[in-house]
Amino acid sequence: MTIFLNACAFFTSPMIKSMRLRPLILRGLLIAGSLAILMAQTKIAVVNHPPIDEQSAIISSALYPDTYWVLNDSGDKARLFAIHESGMVIIPPFLKKHYSDSTHVFQGIPVFGATNQDWETLARLQDTLIIGDTGNNGNARRDQALYFILEPNPQAVEGAHLLYRVPLAFPDQKAWPPVEWDFDC
């Protein structure tokens, strides 16, 4: 089953790494990807919520209209935030009374059983969100993982529980950190 395929997953594949065309394919993907990103990006909203201070990923909800899930990068708590397309954070109505003044700020939906070592990406498989804890800035991590959670109802829950943790590894990485730092997504 393919969950998601990005350049990192593609180029760590043993089949692709052994191909002589890898450098040419990489250059083509980088150029095409860069152009697609530049042409496809349109600013539609600003997220102005202090706890979302290093947003690393966004994905649309499978179940709830006008809802997007975002997460912060490394060093943050294991939590998600639901936002509207306007950039407004979704706070469950039964919790709003706790955040009605400026001294208390909604801290998001915790993911119980997960750790945010270096969250980088979000994917969706039907009603399941997949969090990619795949960052490896120092190329010394041996504990990358994918976290699977059922998509929570952002209007009705205070947290989400981990369904599965699937460990990941770069099969070619033999030292932590290696001489060449090629093992970060």
C-alpha positions in Angstrom: 0.0 0.0 0.0 1.4 3.4 -0.9 0.6 6.0 1.6 2.5 9.0 0.1 5.4 9.4 -2.1 7.6 12.4 -2.0 11.1 13.0 -3.3 12.6 11.7 0.0 10.7 8.4 -0.2 11.4 8.1 -4.0 15.2 8.6 -3.7 15.7 6.3 -0.7 14.0 3.5 -2.6 16.7 0.7 -3.3 15.5 0.4 -6.9 16.0 4.1 -7.7 19.2 4.4 -5.7 20.8 1.7 -7.9 19.8 3.4 -11.2 22.4 5.3 -13.2 19.7 7.8 -14.1 19.1 8.9 -10.5 21.0 12.2 -10.8 19.2 13.1 -14.0 15.8 12.1 -12.5 16.6 14.1 -9.3 17.5 17.3 -11.3 14.3 16.9 -13.4 12.1 16.4 -10.3 13.7 19.3 -8.5 13.2 21.7 -11.4 9.7 20.5 -12.1 8.8 20.5 -8.4 10.2 24.0 -7.9 8.2 25.4 -10.9 5.0 23.6 -9.8 5.4 25.0 -6.3 6.0 28.5 -7.5 3.1 28.4 -9.9 0.7 26.6 -7.6 1.1 28.7 -4.5 -1.6 31.2 -3.9 -1.9 32.9 -0.5 -5.4 32.4 0.7 -5.1 33.0 4.4 -2.9 33.9 7.3 -2.9 31.7 10.4 -2.5 34.0 13.4 -2.5 31.7 16.4 0.6 31.9 18.6 1.0 28.1 19.3 1.2 27.6 15.5 4.7 29.0 15.3 6.5 26.7 12.9 3.8 25.2 10.7 5.3 22.3 8.8 2.4 20.6 7.0 -1.2 21.1 6.0 -3.8 18.7 4.6 -7.6 19.0 4.0 -10.0 17.0 6.1 -11.7 14.0 4.7 -14.7 14.3 6.9 -15.3 18.0 7.8 -16.0 20.7 5.3 -13.8 23.8 5.3 -11.4 22.1 7.7 -7.6 21.7 7.3 -5.2 20.1 9.7 -1.8 21.7 10.4 1.1 20.8 12.7 4.3 22.3 13.9 7.8 21.2 13.1 10.4 19.8 15.6 10.4 20.5 19.2 6.7 21.1 19.6 4.2 19.1 21.6 2.6 16.1 19.8 -0.5 18.0 18.7 -2.6 19.0 15.7 -4.6 22.1 14.9 -7.7 22.3 12.8 -8.2 25.5 10.9 -10.7 26.9 8.5 -9.7 28.0 5.0 -9.8 31.6 6.4 -6.9 30.7 8.8 -9.1 30.7 11.9 -8.3 28.0 14.4 -11.2 25.7 15.2 -11.9 25.4 18.9 -14.5 22.9 20.1 -17.5 24.9 21.3 -17.5 23.2 24.7 -14.0 24.5 25.2 -14.4 28.1 24.0 -15.4 29.4 27.4 -11.9 28.6 28.5 -10.4 30.7 25.8 -12.6 33.7 25.7 -10.0 36.1 26.9 -6.5 36.9 25.6 -4.7 35.3 28.6 -5.6 31.8 27.6 -4.8 30.4 24.2 -6.1 27.1 22.7 -3.2 24.7 22.6 -4.5 22.4 19.9 -5.6 18.7 19.9 -3.0 16.5 21.6 -2.1 13.2 20.0 -1.8 10.8 22.9 0.9 8.2 22.5 3.0 10.2 20.0 6.1 12.3 20.3 7.0 15.2 18.0 10.7 14.6 17.5 10.7 16.3 14.1 7.3 16.2 12.4 7.5 17.2 8.8 4.4 16.1 6.9 0.8 15.1 7.0 -1.0 12.6 4.7 -4.5 11.2 4.7 -5.8 7.7 4.0 -9.6 8.0 4.0 -10.5 8.9 7.6 -7.1 8.3 9.0 -4.4 11.0 9.4 -0.8 10.0 9.0 1.8 12.2 10.6 5.4 11.9 9.3 7.9 12.2 12.1 10.6 11.9 9.4 12.9 14.9 10.1 16.5 14.1 10.6 18.3 17.4 10.7 21.4 16.1 12.3 21.3 12.8 10.3 21.6 11.0 13.6 18.1 9.8 14.2 17.3 6.1 14.2 13.7 6.5 15.3 11.8 8.1 12.5 8.1 7.0 12.3 4.7 7.4 10.8 1.9 8.0 13.3 -1.7 6.9 12.3 -4.7 8.4 14.0 -8.4 8.4 13.2 -9.3 11.9 12.1 -10.8 13.6 15.1 -13.9 15.8 15.1 -12.4 19.3 15.7 -15.8 20.5 17.0 -16.2 17.7 19.5 -13.0 16.3 20.9 -10.1 17.4 23.2 -7.5 14.9 21.9 -6.8 12.0 19.6 -5.3 8.6 20.4 -2.6 7.0 18.4 -3.7 3.9 16.4 -0.3 2.8 15.1 3.3 3.8 15.1 5.2 2.5 12.1 9.0 2.8 12.4 11.0 4.1 9.4 14.6 3.8 8.5 16.8 4.9 5.6 18.2 1.5 4.4 21.4 3.0 3.1 22.3 4.9 6.3 25.0 2.9 8.1 26.3 5.6 10.5 24.6 8.2 12.7 25.5 10.7 11.6 27.0 9.5 8.3 29.9 11.2 6.5 27.5 12.4 3.8 24.3 14.0 5.2 21.7 12.6 2.7 19.2 11.3 5.2 16.7 14.0 5.9 13.1 14.6 4.7 
